[in-house]
C-alpha cells in the first residue's frame, strides 16, 4: 500500500486528530492515501464516523501497542 502522506497525532485528544486529518486530506489529490497515527482510543470510532460523513474511504484501522493506525483514501 502506497501512503502519500503520514500524520502523527500522538498525544492529541478528540477532536484534534480529526481536524488535522481533515486539513491533510484537503492537501491531497483524489485517490491519494493518508496514514494517521493516534494515541486516543476514541479515534477508532471518530475516524469511522468521519469517513461516513465526508465520503473519504477508511481503508484500514489497526492497533499497534499504544498507537491506533488509520489509513484513509481521499475521495
Secondary structure, DSSP 4 states (H G I P E B T S, - for coil): ---SEEEEETT--TTHHHHHHHHHHHTSPTT-EEEEEE--TTHHHHHHHHHHHH--EEEEEEEETTEEEEEEE--
